[in-house]
């Protein structure tokens, strides 16, 4: 049996005997490799290629051959490539996916595609953006889940820059398991902060294709996707040294918990990214081959600790240890738990401002602040606004004169990384949190509540058809004509959001419990009864 160079097919020899076939099946029936494509074809004796690279039974149609091909399973790889901005994830992921015939999943590209194609998830994201709100993580997670659902089972996947948080790591494990996949490896592309800051000012992105370029290290010559001729290249507004340093701090803070997770699961591998593009690509290529052969050495505990040490744990101040005894309060609770309603009542009762991250975001957009313009540039490109911009908005807001006696923070933090960011901001202000109020409501009650929730487009005040019907506008801006129900306030979507909330909130609850700052209040019952319980708890904090 041999391959014909003209048509790349196999021909069955007529003199094949059973004994000869038994000794040579593994070599005779090995997959044929196309030179321009590494993934193997399974080929049968009749010469027809089978493009599916999963478990296939191939056989000879010529009965005189008396052979049955070996049951050959070609392994697919599912790999996550993570690393700081400027590490070269996009550059190398684009080439690796073409070389290994993998599906390239970048959440930025995925989000932009949904946004531009106006899919159901894209339209939902657009609605959040048009109202000046941050797009919830659950929408991006749903996009990843949908992409995996559509992916062919035989095709390996390369996740580019995802997951970013421990919550997303657990979510990814869950959805991969549902698709009968596992994550084979998480490759951390390691570069120093100094190298990242050297690279970022010269980075160029393309509006049309996902490939990144660089003025010095990888100038544009030809579009890999044949979508453009370089006319859509641009430099990101936040690729400046000051913003890049902040972004790196946020990355190290987020990734420390992610590294801990993958260190425990034994899936963490480190590749040195400090080198030329070709040098780094060669190292990644070798890593991919070693992963396929199950021969790549895992990151040692010491190597993982060195990466985690890049995170700078914020010093934490207690309210008792500070001279300024302000009422600095954080509200935690699931969507529909009544955080917004209780925050507004507490603001009136104690005379401190209610700071909701959604309102803060809209205010920066409306006033065209530098941070608002930066956020808008992401939104106009159909991209997610990074955490470092939200944190900067909050930092500036907490420095305002009206918060000197305290604040009620609603919607931040949502992740452990954001909780550490808040601790950092509070330390800079030489203030300590009075407490973290967790309004606890059962999932069943949340589903009932959100099905009847109404939001005002004008003042963003939440109402409810049954529990809190509209009577008068608290700001006097409307007469109820701007009330609407969000598209994602349906039972199925609410349950998905609740699953995401619980995964995200557990680490937060532990974080604040360890600091003796967590106060839990039953959020079920009549609105006034809940308000009394909330006020009583806050008064205890002030003692």
ZALONU-285317 format. One record per residue (C-alpha): x, y, z; residue in one letter. Coordinates in steps of 0.25 Angstrom, whole numbers, plus 5000, padded with zeros to 4 digits. Example, Ala and Ser with C-alpha at 12.3 -4.5 7.8 and 13.67 -1.06 7.14 Angstrom:
2
504949825031A505549965029S
***
This chain:
543
500050005000X500650144996X500150284995X500050334981X500750464979X499850514969X498550504977X498950474991X498150344991X498450204996X498450074988X498349934993X499349834990X498849704984X499949624991X499549665005X499449545015X498849545029X500149515036X500849635028X499749725031X499749695046X501149735047X501049855039X499749915042X500250025051X501150075040X500350055028X499050115034X499750235041X499050365037X499550445025X500050585028X499750695019X501050785019X500250915021X499350855032X499850785044X498550715047X498450575042X497450515032X496950375034X496950305021X496250185017X496750085006X495850134996X496650264996X495550355002X496050455012X495250475024X495350615030X494850585044X495950565053X495150485064X495050335067X494750275053X494650125048X495350115035X495349985027X495749925013X494649915003X495449804996X495149685004X496349604998X497249695007X496649625019X497049745028X496349835037X496949965040X497349995054X496350075062X497150215062X496750325071X497450465068X497550545080X497050695080X497650795090X496850905098X497851005103X497751145110X498851245107X498951355117X499951465120X499951615122X499751725112X500851725102X501251575104X500951545090X499751455093X498951505080X500151495071X500451355075X499051305077X498751345062X499951265057X499751145066X498251125063X498651125048X499751035050X499050935058X497650955052X497050995065X495851085068X496351225073X495451285084X495851425088X494751485097X495051625091X494851575077X493651485081X492951605087X493251695076X492651595066X491351575074X491351735075X491451755060X490651645055X489451685065X489251545070X488351525082X489551535092X490051655084X488751725084X488751705099X490151755101X489751875092X488651915101X489551915114X490452005106X489452095101X488952115115X490352145119X490452015128X491651915129X491351785122X491251675132X492251565132X491051465130X490851515115X492251495111X492251355118X490951325110X491651365097X492851265101X491851155104X491051175091X492451175083X492751045089X491350985086X491651015071X493050965071X493250835064X493650725074X494850685066X495450825066X496350865077X496251005084X497151115088X496651215098X497351345096X497451425109X496251345116X496051315127X496451445134X495851415148X495651295157X494151295155X494351285140X495351175142X494251095149X493251135139X494151085127X494350955134X492850935135X492450975121X493650885115X493150765123X491750785117X492350775103X493150655107X494450735107X495550765117X496550875118X497950805115X498850925119X498851065123X500151135117X500551265124X501351345114X502351405124X502951545122X503551655131X502751775134X503851855128X503851775115X502251795114X502451945116X503551945105X502551875095X501251945098X501552085092X501852025078X500651925078X499651945066X498251875066X497351855054X495851895053X495651785043X496451665046X496851615060X498351615057X499251705066X500451775060X501651855065X502351975059X503751915062X503551765065X502451725055X502151835045X500951815036X501351745023X500151665019X498751635026X498751485030X497251485028X497151565015X496251665021X497051795019X498351855014X498751925027X497752045026X496951995038X498152005048X498052085060X498752105074X497952085086X497752205095X498152135107X499552085102X500252195110X501252165121X500352215132X499152145128X499952015124X500552015138X499152015145X498651905135X499851825139X499551835154X498151795151X498551675143X499551625154X498451645164X497451565156X498451455152X499051425165X497751355169X497651285155X499051235157X498751175170X497551105164X498351045153X499451015162X498550925170X497950855158X499350835151X498950895138X499951015139X501151025130X502051145128X502751185115X503751305114X503251415106X504451505107X505051495093X504851515079X503551475072X504151355065X504851305078X503651315086X502851245075X503751135075X503651115090X502151115089X502151015077X503050925085X502150935097X500950905089X501650775083X502050735097X500550755102X500050665091X501050565095X500750585110X502250615113X502250765116X502750795130X501750865139X502150995146X502750965160X502151025173X503351115173X503151165159X501651185162X501951265175X502951355167X501751395158X500851415170X501851505176X501651605165X500351635172X500451745182X499451705194X498851835198X499051875213X497651875220X497251985229X496151965240X495152075243X495652065258X497052095254X496752215246X496552355251X495452385241X494152305246X493352315233X492152225229X492852155218X491952035214X491851935203X490551865199X490651715194X489451645188X488951565177X488251635165X486851665170X487251655185X486851805187X488251865188X487851985180X486552015188X487251995201X488452075197X487552195194X486852185207X488152175215X488652295207X487452375212X487552325226X489052345229X489252465219X490352395211X490452385196X489952255189X491052215179X490552115168X491652075158X490552085147X490252225150X491752255152X492052195138X490852275132X491352405139X492752395133X492152375119X491152485120X492252585125X493252545115X494352525125X495652465121X495252335127X493852345120X494552365106X495452245108X494252165112X493452215100X494652175091X494452035095X492952035094X493052095080X493951975076X493051875082X493951845093X493851815107X494251925117X495451875125X495451875140X496551975142X495652085136X494552055145X495452055157X496052185153X494652245152X494352195166X495652245171X495352385166X493952385171X494352345185X495252465186X494052565184X493752655195X492352595197X492852465202X493652515213X492652465223X492452335216X491852265205X490952145201X491552065190X490651985181X491151885170X492651895174X493351805177X492851685169X494051605169X495251575179X496151655170X495251775171X495151755186X496651765187X496551895178X495651955188X496551925200X497651995192X496852115189X496352125204X497752115209X498152225200X497052305206X497452255220X496052205223X495552075227X494152005223X493152015234X492551885228X492051805217X490551775217X490151645210X488651655207X488351505206X487051455198X486751315193X486951285178X485451255177X485051385183X486051455173X485351395161X484051435166X484451575168X485251595155X484051545147X483351675152X484451775152X484351905145X485552005143X485352155139X486152195127X486252335132X486752325147X487052175147X486252155160X485752005161X484251985164X483451855164X482051825159X481651765172X482651795183X483051935180X482051995169X482352135163X481552245170X482552365169X483852385163X484952405174X485652505166X484452575160X484952555146X483752465141X482352415143X482652265140X482752285125X484152235124X483852095132X484351975125X484651825127X486051775124X486151665114X486951575123X485951585134X485351455130X485451325139X486451245131X487451365129X487251405144X487651265148X488851265140X489251405146X489051345160X489951235157X491051335153X490751425165X490951315175X492251265168X492751415168X492251445182X492751325190X494251375190X493751515194X492951465206X494151395211X495051515208X494151605217X493851495227X495351485230X495351635232X494151625242X493451725233X492351645228X490851665233X489751575227X488351625227X487151545223X486551615210X485251545209X483951605214X483251735214X484051845208X483951935221X484251815230X485551785222X485951935223X485751935238X486751805239X487751875229X487752005237X487851935251X489051865245X489751985240X489552055254X490251945260X491451965251X491552115256X491652075271X
***
